[in-house]
Amino acid sequence: MLLKELSELNGISGREEEVREYLRARIKGKVDKFHTDSLGNLIAVKGQGRPGPKVMLTAHMDEVGLMVLGIDPSGLLKIGAVGGIDPRVLVSKPVLIGRERVPGVIGAKPIHLQEKAERKKAIPLKGLYVDIGAKDREDAGKVVKVGDPVAFATQAGLFGEGLFKGKALDDRVGCAVLVELMQMETDFPLYFVFTVQEELGLRGARVAAYGIDPDLCLTIEGTFAGDLPEAKGHQVSTRLGRGPAITVMDRSIIVQKKLVDSLVAAGKAQNIPYQLRELTVGGTDAGAVSLTREGVPSAVVSVPCRYIHSPVSILSLADYHHTVQLVKAFLEGGYFLERVD
């Protein structure tokens, strides 16, 4: 299963090699050509040189995670966060270190040894470490080194009724959508861009967009779902099972109203369920692309996911499939053409 295989790959920001290698093998023969740019973005194209606007689809390969910053004399690994991670979800989680996938466990001072004040608040990241079972620094140094990526050890798969669970669904679900869309035939140049370092400030997308110079960009994301019991109504951004979420505004972009209207029209024309993303927090590759060169009209379609930026997230497979259908309808129906004239 494409989504399962992508979810179980390890690729924290700046260490996306494993994901990129998998995608290169997966897309071979489905596009006219592809290459990796100097920053590490994987860029594929169908219909290069054809008349019509250049359309760029983006999804980021990287995931939030940790990195080895040092090795204590005891053999425990000092770690730092890569991307936005809440330390409260880390204690006791199994992890995999480096390309060799060395198993480890995130540890902390046990509650028995904590001061009363410490028990009243979350353990900060500086109070956490990774235990790989090494007896000392020299022993640990035989299998890990400073700079090694640390990813969650999460087995992905079907979950409940029509749901899917796994890590890194932000944004491996977007990568999966792009691979599915490669089956499309278009009469205009269509670029599929799998970006790097999105979680560190939308870095890869900015570089890729400058090189491609597209007329339009559509970013496919995994966004957070707030349909939880403790969430107040005004805090619910998206809901599982209600269809792909169309962004109106986030902290990185205000989407042109005509683009939002076009995506809505494409959904209505094909009876594809959709929802409008109701909060403005977070940012996506679209924000960086929209400010490239002289500006690029950009929009965002997201698959709602519960518990993103944690060891395991959950999405609706119906939402995933409807996202593929909505983007396909938007592109095949030419709803975007007047937006880029």
N, C-alpha and C positions, 0 to 999 in steps of 0.2 A: 504494500500500500504506500503510495507516494508520500502522503502526509506523515505516516508513521516513520518512514525512512528519513525524511527531512528532520522531523522532530528529534530523533535520536542521534543525529549528528552533533558534534561539538564545534562551536564556532563563536567564541566570545569576540567582542569588538577588537579589531586589530589582529585576530587570529582565525580568520574565516577560511583558511586553506581547505579544511576537510569538506566544508559545505560547497565551496567552489569546485573542487575536484569532482564531487558527486554530480553537481549540476552540469558540468562540462560533458560528462559521460551521458547524462540523461537527455540532454538537448541535441546531441549530435545527430544529424540527419533530419532534424525538425525545423531547422532554420537555414538561411542561405549562408551565413557566416557568423563567427563569434570570435571574440578576443578578450583578453584581460588587460586592463589599462594599468598605468604605473602605480595607482593607489590600491589596486586589487579588485576593482569592480569587474564583474563579468557582463559583457555587453554582446547581445545577439541581435540580429536583424533579419527581417523578411521583407523583400521588396525594395531593397536599397536601390536608389536611382530612379524609381518610378515617380511619375508626376504626382502632385498632391502634397498635402501637409505631412511633415514628419511627426509621428506620434510616438511618445516615449512612455512606456509602462515601467514603473519601478516597484521593487520590493527589496527589503534589506535582508542580507544573509546573517548579520551578526545578532547575537543574543547577549543579554546581561549575564554577568558571571563574576568570577574572581580571578586574581593573579597571584602567583607566588612572589612575595617581595623579600623574603629572607628565610633562612633556616636557623632555628634556635639550637643552642648546644644540645638540648634534649632530643632533637630530631623532629620536633613539631614545626610546622610550616607557618610562617607569618604571611598574612594575606591582605590584599586590598581589593576594593570593589571596582568593577569595570561596568559602568553604567549605573542606572538608578536601582539600587536594591535596598529593601527594608531589612536591616539586620535581624528583626524579630522572626523572620521566616527561615533563618539559617541554622540555628542550633540543632545539632544531631543529624543533619542531612548528609546522606552519602554523596560523594563527589568523585569525579574522575579527573586526574591531572595529566596534562600533556597529551601528545599524539599517541603515546604508549598506553594511555588510559589507566594510569596507576590509581588503584582504588584508595579512597580516603574517607574520613568522617570529620565533619566540622564539630569541633569541641569548644567547651568553655568551662570556666570554674564551676564545679557542682554547687547546687543550692546550699548544701551543708556547710560550705566554706565561705559563702557570701555574707557580707555584712547586711544588717537589717535594711539600710538605705539602698543597697544594691538590688535587693529583692523587689523593690517597689518600682523599678524601671527596667526597660529593655536593655539587654547587654549590648554595648556599642561594638562596632566592628573591630576596634582595637583590642577588645577583650576576647576575640574569637581566634581560632587557629585550626589548621587541618592536621589531623593525626593519620599517618600512613603506616603506623606500626613500626617505625624505625627506632632503633635503640639509641642513636645519637646523630649528630650532624653529619658525620662522615658516612654513616649508613644511609641516611636519607639522600645525601648527595649523589649516591650511586644511581638513583632512579629518577630524581627530580632536580630541577635547577631554577634559579631565580629567573622570572619572566615566563615560566610555564603557565598556560591557562588552566583554570579550574572551572569545570562545568558540572552541573547537577547530573547525577546518575539516575535518570528517570526513564522507565519503560513506558512507551506510548502504546495506545490501543483504544479500542472501542470501550465506551463507558455509558452505563445506563441505557436509556432508550433514545437512540439517534444522536448520541453525544460522542465526543472524542476527547481523550485526555493525553497530555504530553507536555514536555517542556518546550521553551523557545517558540511557542505558537505566535508570538510577536518576534519575528515576522516570517517564520517558515511557512505559515499558512498563505502569506502573500506570495512567497516563492512558488508554492504549489499551484496557486491560481495562475501565475505567469506561465508555468510549464503546460498547464491544461490549455491555455489560450493559444499556444503555439500551433494548435491544430487549425486555427483560423486561416483562411485565405483572404487577403486584402488587396486592393488596388492602389494602396499608398504605402510608403515606407513605415514599417512598424518596428520599433526598437524595444527589446526586452532587457531591462537593466537590473541586475542583481547587485545591490550596492553594499558597501562596507562601512563600518563605523557610524551607522546611523545613531546608535545609542550614545555616542560621544559628541553629538552636535551636528548630525546630518552631513558628515564630511564627504563621504563617497559620492552622494547624489550631486553635490555642487560641482565636483570635478567632471563627472560623467556628462552632466547637462551642458557644461561649457564646451566639451568636445563634440557632442552630438548637435547642439544648437537646435533643439526641437521647436515645433510650432505649438505643441500641446503636450502636457504631461498628466498622466493619471497614476497616482500612487495607490498601491494595494497594501493594506495594513491589517494587523491584528490589533484591535482596540479593546479597551477595558469595558466589561459589562458590569453594571451596577445593580442588577436585579437581585439584590440580597435582602434578607429580612431586616437588617439593621439600617439599611440605606433609606434616607428620607426621599420623598418623591422628587424633590428638586436636585438630588444628588445622582439620580439614575441617568447615566449617559446613553447606554444602549441595553437591549434585552436579548437574551438568547432566544432563537426561534422566530424572531420578527423580521428576519432578512438582513441583507447587507446594510451597513450604516453609511449614509452619505454625509460628509462633513460640510457644515456651513461655515464654521469658524473654529480655529484652535489658536494656540499661542504663537504658531509660526505662520499662519496664513488666514486671510479672509477670502474664501473662494468666490469667484465671480458668480453673481446670481444666475446669469444665463447658463453657466456650466452646471450649477445645481439643478436648475429647471430642466436641462437636457437629460441629465441622469434620471431624474424623476419621470420625465416623459418616456424614456426608454423602458423603465420598469413598468409603467402603466400600460404601454403598448403591448408588452409581452406577458402581462399579468404576473410579473415577478415581484414578490414581496420585498419591501425595503423600509428603512426607517431613517429618520434624520438624527444624527449624533447631537445630543442635547447639552453637552458641556464643552467648554472651550479650553480645558487643560490639555497639556501634552502638545507635542509637535511631530511633524512627519517630514519625510524627504521632499514633499511637495513645497514646503516652505522655502527650502534652499533652492530648489529648481526654479521656483517662481521669480526669484531675484537674480537669476543668471543672465549675463549679457544685458540685453535690452528688456528683459522680462519675458516670462513664459506663462501663459494661462495654464493653471494647474488645479487639479481637483483630487479628492481623496475618497476612496471607497474602502470600507473596513469590515472585517469579520469580527463580530463581538466575541470576546473571550473573557471568562472569569479568571481572576487570580493571575493576571499577567505579571511579569517580572518576579516570578516566584518559581520554586522547583517543579510545580505542576500547574497547568492551566487547562481549562475546559471550554470547548466550543461545540456548536451545533453543526452537524454535517450538512443539514439542510441549508443553513446560512452560508456555508462554504460553497456548496453547489450553486446556490442562487447568486452568489457573488460572481462566479464564473459566467453565469448566464447574463447578469446585468451588464457586465463590462463588454461581453460579446455583443449584446443587443445595442449598446451605446455606440460601439465601433462599426458594426455592420450596418446599422441604420443611418449612419452619417449624421447623427444628432450634433456632432461637434464641429462640422465643417464651417458653419457660419461664424463660429467662435474664433476661428483663426484666420479669417480673411483679412 
